[in-house]
Amino acid sequence: MAQHLIACLVRDSPGVLHRISGLFARRGFNIDSITEGPTAKEGVSRMTIIVQGDEKALEQVTKQLNKQIDVIKVSDLPPLDSVIKELCLIKINAHNQDDKAKIMKYAETFKGKIVDANPQNLTVEVTGSPNKLSAFIEMIKPFGIKEMSRTGITALARGPKATEIKKDH
């Protein structure tokens, strides 16, 4: 099964996220990641949904999404032709200066930044591809991860191609 990135432009109204995620659940699809946020157009939100499935299943889900009253546009984003990013905040145990120095060096290597520090731990913000974040997490695991939060993937098509709103919604 292949991983698919689905971008949806939807009306920004109560219950839309619930209805969209329910559609996936009713069809037996596990959502690997879902993010939602406002767009430049007032009243319109963008959802980025990551699911596993074959082409036939993707086609069915796309058809069902397009039938939803709150869905304005649905696009399948090819991973190689898309900019894909995720944010991760990680609170890492750092009980001594040597640990802190190593964690700071790893954060620098992964273009992360220290966003909080205290005598017991450091909180690092890392942004990038899911693989980059996973690699950073593996690198710092020996120190002990006290707490972690990943935002989920967001993506846009590369180049001039865009998920445009053709009608006024």
Secondary structure, DSSP 8 states (H G I E B T S, - for coil): -EEEEEEEEEE--TTHHHHHHHHHHHTT--EEEEEEEE-SSTTEEEEEEEEEE-HHHHHHHHHHHHHSTTEEEEEEE-GGGEEEEEEEEEEEE--SHHHHHHHHHHHHHTT-EEEEE-SSEEEEEEEE-HHHHHHHHHHHGGG-EEEEEE---EEEESTT------S--
